[in-house]
Each structure stands twice: as C-alpha cells, then as structure tokens.
Amino acid sequence: MLITLEQIGQRLRWARESRQITQETAGAALGLQRSAISLMESGQRQVSTLELTHLADLYGRPVEWFVSPNSPVEQEDPVVALFRAEPGLQSEVVQKQARRCLHLLREGASLRRLTGGRAAVSLPRYELPSPRSVGQAIAQGQLVAEQERRRLDLGQAPVKLPETLAHQNIWTAALPLPDEISGLFLSSPDFGMAILANRTQAPVRRRFSFAHEHGHALMDRDEPATVTSAHNAKTRTEQRANAFAAAFLMPEEGVRDFLHNLGKGRGSRREEAAVDAVTEEGIQGQLRSPARSQNVTYADVALLAWHFEVSYTAAVWRLRGLNLVSQEQAQTLLDHTEEANRYLRTVKAFSDVEDSEDKAHWDHELDWQILSLALEAWWRGEISQGRLLEVGRLLDIDDETILDLAD
C-alpha cells in the first residue's frame, strides 16, 4: 500500500512540532516560504526527494519514517517513558536537563547523517532467558561481558570506556540526577541509543554506571527507557547488569595477573613439576609461601581498584566473586574502606599519571561530540550559518565564539 500526501504531511507536521521548530524556520532551512511548509503538511503540495531529505535531517528522523506506511506516527518520547518509569525524576530541574539532553541527541543524530556518519548502533543483541535466581543473573552477566571483551579485542587491560561506547555509536552524557538514581538507558529511532550517568557521583562510580547501562544496551534494550535506581536494585535484570559491569571492567584473567604481579593470589602451598632433560623423568616439589604473605590487604585492593578505574568496594566484591577472597576476608576488607581510600589518595598524590576519564570528560562528552559534528557539517556546506548558530546556542556557546571556531 502506497502512502498518501496527507499521511506524509501529517508525519512532517508531527516531526517538526516534536522538535519545536516553527514553519518559518523549516522554510528558511529549505529556502522556501512558510506557506510552502504549510501546504506540504496539509498534503496540498508535493514534497521533492531533496526537500524530504533536508527536512528529515532537520527533524532528526530517517527519510524512511516519512514514506513508509507501516511507520508509527505516534512514537513515545523516551523522556516521557523515563518519567513514567521512575517517580524520582519529577524534579523540574531534572526534567529540563533531560529534555535538553534529548534535544542534543536528536540534533547529533541529524548532524551525523549529514556528515556521513553511521546512525545505526553496531553492537549485538543478546537474547537471554529471564534469570530465575541471583546466581543465574550473575552468570549471564559475566558470560556476556567475557564475550564482549573478546568481540572488541580488549584483552585483559582496563577498558577505555568512552572510546569503546563511541565506536559502537552509543551516545554518552552525564546529568545531575537524584542521589538514588545512578544511570539511564534510552533507545529511540530518532537518535539510536544513549547512556546517561549521574553527574553527582564520583568518577569511578559513574564509570561503573556507564558499564552497567552498556549491559542493558546489550541484554535489555526493548524498552525506550530504563532507569537504574535504589528502587529496582534487587531485580534480576539489574543484578545481571551489575555482574556484566564488574566483569567487563575487571576481566578475570586481568585481575589474577594483577594480583600475581603483587605476589598474591597463588595460594600458600602449591605443587610444582618439571621434566629432567637427561632422563625425562618427572621432578616434583612443593612450594610454600611465607605465613600470611598471600593475604590480600586493603592496599592491594586499592591498587587493583586504581588500575581498573573502579571503586574500592567494586574491587572487593569482584575478588569475592572470583573466590580470590573468602566472605570473611571480603568483610574485613570492606571494614577498611576508609583506610583504603586514604591510601589511594596518597598514592595518587605521588603519581604523575592523571585519571584517564576525569569528571570534565564525562560531563561534556556529548556537548563536544555535537559541536564537532556541527562544525564538520558547516565546513562541508551541509548546514546554514543559521543552523550552526542554533546548535551553538543549544550548547550555550555565544554566536561570536562559534563563528570564530567555524572560521
């Protein structure tokens, strides 16, 4: 069944209004009068392929959405779904920030298409059965993390999270959220997928939140919006995403290798064996470590946490999950959290190495991406000066500054 001019016009009007763009602005972008846009939206004027392409870019939607009769006209706003899913997001300030972020995401998707970037998310979907127990949830999350690290060829080293997510065309940003909310995951045909973390959290916790929401993107992306909060922390899908984050950020072999380099994690007594070069007879012996030399201390865990850029608490629980410490040892380590953090601050003070994913990087990552795309589109002649200035204002950049950058 072919789509009618009236249906195309309805979609054009709905898309324009959802972006809060006036008919005058849309007409100016195409070099047309406002009346021409009005006629298109009422189905009284044919829309050329070139005009539809420009309008699709302006409205942040794929051309196929306007011309396919099977495309739903009423697509739920991810932010509306978000507010419905989490009562804690009723603050007017939070809603304003979330809507600004959504506007940025749509603008970025439109600019990405104009500059030839890929709009589609390039990560797999893991179809998993709903976990029936905590153990099954943890096992599923760890398995997916191991498979993802292999797919991305990450080895055993700490993962560069911003680059890893960006290479899969997942938008990332940090927003000021209520204390009980650590992160959000959004999915929409308008912009693809986005992961938002709580800006008020410490950088290492925010990093864990990004990895956690990455797990949702891989395993739970059917909903337009999901919230990770204290209210749903005990659900199986949240526990699975936590297990994914821990294993993705702290791979098992990487953790074991780090402890081995500290002279830990091998057991107090182990068997050693070799072969005689002359007789080819076996040589066997037992190696015993000095008393208490294999005990993992809070200082060891603090260094492990620093190496993988996670919190001290997350590192303790990862060691417990790998059975590298007992439940009693884990509790003792957790009791020394304050000492561990003080030790870590001292170590950092003597180090010349800065945190690779500091607060400023995450807070402005999305803004930098949008600015870069807008300047690239301007240099290629894909957008007008008016639209460049509009993007600058959206990013709180004054007109003079963005024109200086463009020149």
Secondary structure, 3 states (H helix, E strand, C coil): CCCCHHHHHHHHHHHHHHCCCCHHHHHHHHCCCHHHHHHHHCCCCCCCHHHHHHHHHHHCCCHHHHHCCCCCCCCCCHHHHHHHHCHHHCCHHHHHHHHHHHHHHHHHHHHHHHCCCCCCCCCCCCCCCCCCCHHHHHHHHHHHHHHHHHHCCCCCCCCCHHHHHHHCCEEEEEECCCCCEEEEEEEECCCEEEEEEECCCCHHHHHHHHHHHHHHHHHCCCCCEEEEECCCCCCHHHHHHHHHHHHHHCCHHHHHHHHHHCCCCCCCEEEEEEECCCCCCEEEEEEECCCCCCCCCHHHHHHHHHHHCCCHHHHHHHHHHCCCCCHHHHHHHHHCHHHHHHHHHHHHHCCCCCCCCCHHHHHHHHHHHHHHHHHHHHHCCCCCHHHHHHHHHHCCCCHHHHHHHHC
